Amino acid sequence: MMVAVTHIEVVQGDITQISVDAIVNAANSGLLGGGGVDGAIHRAGGPEILAECRRLRETALPDGLPTGDAVATTAGRLPARWVIHTVGPVYSAGEDRSHLLRSAYTRSLEVADTLGARAVAFPLISSGVYGWPAADAVHQAVTAVRDSGTSVETVTFVAFGADMAGLLQDELR
């Protein structure tokens, strides 16, 4: 039975240090590592994550992970059981891609549900090098999680800096 998330919280810090069932990775479609959150998760989690991502690319995802979709791997050395990789959209002022951004959150929660995860940590997807304006990225994230119908009990938004943590806390009020 799906119920609404019972608890949404905000912490400021390093997502690779958060002890939860699943950490969400703001990945690129290639799934083979990158910069920002993606690079940090791959570095901290160790080679097991990359090995599973390579297997996914060789089998189920030869063309990569589509924008707005999600897939799980081991968490390697991270203090979590799984990493849920999702691809957020690149921001475009000329095209509304907000449905893809919300889908990155909802698909991640659907994957978490299939895994039986009860606590999931998210970065703010697409808000870094993908250029999504911070205030709208926060609004899309919180809206998607609140409307998801997931069985996940606790969602933790992990903000890298104080400004983003403040925007998230304001949106949750």
C-alpha positions in Angstrom: 0.0 0.0 0.0 1.4 3.4 -1.0 1.2 6.2 1.5 2.7 9.7 1.5 6.2 10.2 2.7 5.8 10.6 6.5 8.9 12.8 7.0 10.9 15.2 4.8 14.0 16.7 6.2 16.8 18.9 5.1 20.4 18.6 6.1 23.5 20.5 5.0 26.5 18.4 4.2 28.0 15.7 2.1 25.5 13.2 0.6 28.2 10.5 0.6 28.3 10.6 4.4 24.5 10.2 5.0 23.4 6.9 6.5 20.2 5.8 4.7 18.9 2.9 2.8 19.4 4.6 -0.6 21.3 7.6 -1.8 20.2 9.2 -5.0 22.9 10.1 -7.5 22.4 13.0 -9.9 24.0 11.0 -12.7 24.6 11.6 -16.4 23.0 9.2 -18.9 26.3 7.3 -19.4 26.3 6.2 -15.8 30.1 5.9 -15.8 30.8 8.8 -13.4 31.3 12.5 -13.8 31.6 15.6 -11.8 29.7 17.1 -8.9 27.5 14.7 -6.9 28.1 11.9 -9.4 31.8 12.0 -9.2 31.7 12.3 -5.4 29.4 9.2 -5.1 31.6 7.2 -7.4 34.8 8.2 -5.6 33.4 7.5 -2.1 31.6 4.4 -3.0 34.5 2.7 -4.7 34.8 0.5 -7.8 31.8 -1.7 -7.1 29.4 1.1 -8.2 31.2 1.7 -11.5 31.4 -2.1 -12.1 27.6 -2.4 -11.8 27.0 0.7 -13.9 29.2 -0.8 -16.6 27.2 -4.1 -16.5 24.0 -2.1 -16.8 25.4 -0.3 -19.9 26.4 -3.7 -21.4 23.0 -5.3 -20.8 19.8 -3.4 -19.9 20.9 0.1 -20.8 23.2 0.0 -23.9 22.1 3.6 -24.9 22.4 4.9 -21.4 19.8 5.9 -18.8 17.1 8.2 -20.2 16.5 11.6 -18.7 13.9 11.4 -15.9 14.4 7.7 -15.3 16.2 5.8 -12.5 18.1 2.6 -11.8 19.7 1.1 -8.7 23.1 -0.3 -8.0 25.1 -1.3 -4.9 26.3 1.5 -2.7 29.8 0.0 -2.5 31.6 1.6 0.5 28.9 4.3 1.1 26.9 4.1 4.4 23.8 3.0 2.4 22.6 -0.2 0.8 21.9 1.2 -2.6 22.6 4.1 -5.0 19.7 5.1 -7.1 21.1 6.8 -10.3 18.8 9.3 -12.0 19.3 11.7 -14.9 17.8 15.1 -14.5 17.3 17.4 -17.5 19.5 20.2 -18.5 17.7 23.5 -17.9 16.3 25.3 -20.9 14.7 28.8 -20.7 13.0 28.1 -24.0 11.5 24.7 -23.2 9.6 23.5 -20.1 11.4 20.4 -18.9 10.0 20.5 -15.4 8.1 17.2 -15.9 11.4 15.5 -16.5 12.9 17.0 -13.4 9.9 15.8 -11.3 10.1 12.4 -13.0 13.8 12.0 -11.8 12.5 12.3 -8.2 9.4 10.1 -8.6 11.1 7.4 -10.6 13.9 7.3 -8.0 11.2 6.8 -5.3 9.5 4.1 -7.4 12.9 2.3 -7.6 13.3 2.8 -3.8 9.9 1.2 -3.3 10.9 -1.9 -5.3 14.0 -2.2 -3.2 12.1 -1.9 0.1 14.0 1.3 1.0 12.5 3.3 3.9 14.9 6.2 4.0 16.3 7.9 0.9 18.6 10.9 0.6 18.5 13.2 -2.5 20.8 15.9 -3.8 19.1 18.8 -5.6 18.9 17.2 -9.1 19.8 19.4 -12.1 20.7 22.4 -9.9 24.5 22.3 -10.5 26.1 22.1 -13.9 22.8 21.4 -15.5 21.8 25.0 -14.7 18.4 24.6 -13.2 17.5 27.8 -11.2 17.8 27.0 -7.5 14.4 28.2 -6.3 12.5 26.3 -9.0 14.7 23.2 -8.6 13.7 23.2 -4.9 10.0 23.7 -5.8 10.0 20.9 -8.3 11.9 18.5 -5.9 9.6 19.1 -3.0 6.4 19.0 -5.1 7.5 15.7 -6.7 8.3 14.0 -3.4 5.1 15.2 -1.7 3.0 14.0 -4.7 4.8 10.7 -5.3 2.7 8.2 -3.4 5.8 6.4 -2.3 6.2 3.9 0.6 9.5 5.6 1.6 9.1 6.9 5.1 11.8 9.5 5.2 13.2 11.6 2.5 16.3 13.7 3.3 17.3 16.5 1.0 21.0 17.0 1.3 22.1 20.5 0.5 25.8 21.2 -0.1 25.6 24.8 1.0 23.7 27.0 3.5 21.8 28.9 0.8 20.3 25.8 -0.8 19.5 24.4 2.7 17.6 27.6 3.4 15.7 27.4 0.1 14.7 23.9 0.9 13.6 24.7 4.4 11.5 27.6 3.2 9.8 25.4 0.6 8.9 22.8 3.2 7.2 25.4 5.4 
